[in-house]
Amino acid sequence: MAHLHPRTELSRESIFAQMSRLAAEHGAINLGQGFPSNPPPPFLLEAARRAIGTVDQYTPPIGLPQLREAVAEDLGVSPQEVIITAGGTEALHALAEALYGPGDEVVLLEPYFDVYIPQARMAGAEPVMVPMRLTDRWEVDLSALEQAITPRTKALLLTNPYNPTGSVLSRTEAEQIVALARRHDLWIISDEVYDELYFAEPPISLRELAPERVFTVGSAGKRLEATGWRIGWILTPPGLAPQVAGMRQWSSFCSAAPLQAAVAEALPVARREGFYEALRQGYKARRDLLESGLKSLGLKTFSPAGTYFLTALLPGLEAEALVREAKVAAIPGSAFYIQNPAPKGLFRFAFCKTEAEIEQALERLEGYLKKVHS
Ligand SMILES: Cc1ncc(COP(=O)(O)O)c(C=O)c1O
């Protein structure tokens, strides 16, 4: 009997989809999966309505020229170094295909964002996980990172700002990581899909420190609250964009043409009209609401400096029981670890939800904690 390749083991339902499904089944407030409750901004929606019926056919696999230019202008790079992809997810996949293969290793931090592992494995490479240090904050353990490097290591894959921890690399950390990559002659994949979502200093883009070896991943979905549009990008070191774009031509070929055109129009408007400042203010208020609420329930939180995720310790609680009984969905820390143990009681909460949803989730948690502790 014919059978599917064992690789389809990677197709199992992710914890994010599972928690969203359970949340819907149990009428829970979903602070699990990271998709915004806000609609995309009107200037983006209007641009898309204008583009449909005008920009409808294939674009080059490397992207619609006006979007490559808009991304380049926004990020201060050459359009020649920009590839448009179907979201950050396809950008990361194209890079895995272009940078490593069987016998190679890619070094990552734990906790990690879920797509990195199956993508490395689909490319035939082995992920090697280095745990972050958790004290009162999340920190990169640079000596552990260096120890994880072997002659097989091809790349370091980092996220900044970081999902799930919400941490942002300090300049010193960023410089040390780049120096380490130079010492061992490694590529760096810098996943910066949350580049506009920070609450203190703007994050350092690793590319600024090592343009010759850093591939940056970006996402219009994250920036413009349109995660279902699937528009993202890669910034490559000089001269490498055509080959990397050539890899994605064999999967999606190109991203949705009218949505590329709409994002091209929207990026300069977002910058000019202070859209990102407003976005940050809104998320900062919701972060503070969630964090102060969790603290007032006596829980330990790790304040995020970026992203719309917050990690906290809920010792003795179990994610499925939380959805079923407290009717609040959050992602258990174990979902972000495959090689090292997750800190006990770790959960990730998404605060890209309405204030009313966050308030209600806090009330439900309070009631549940009283019940389990009584
Ligand atoms: C760290 C990180 N990278 C990449 C992605 C994927 O971005 P996109 O929705 O543009 O595919 C996400 C989405 O949650 C993410 O959290």
The ligand as an ORCA input file, in Angstrom:
! r2SCAN-3c Opt
* xyz 0 1
  C       8.822     35.227     15.529
  C       7.900     35.055     14.376
  N       8.415     34.926     13.145
  C       7.645     34.780     12.061
  C       6.271     34.756     12.181
  C       5.453     34.557     10.960
  O       5.078     35.777     10.410
  P       3.997     35.807      9.237
  O       2.658     35.844      9.875
  O       4.319     37.052      8.479
  O       4.206     34.582      8.417
  C       5.679     34.890     13.434
  C       4.216     34.807     13.583
  O       3.677     34.659     14.657
  C       6.511     35.046     14.570
  O       6.007     35.177     15.802
*
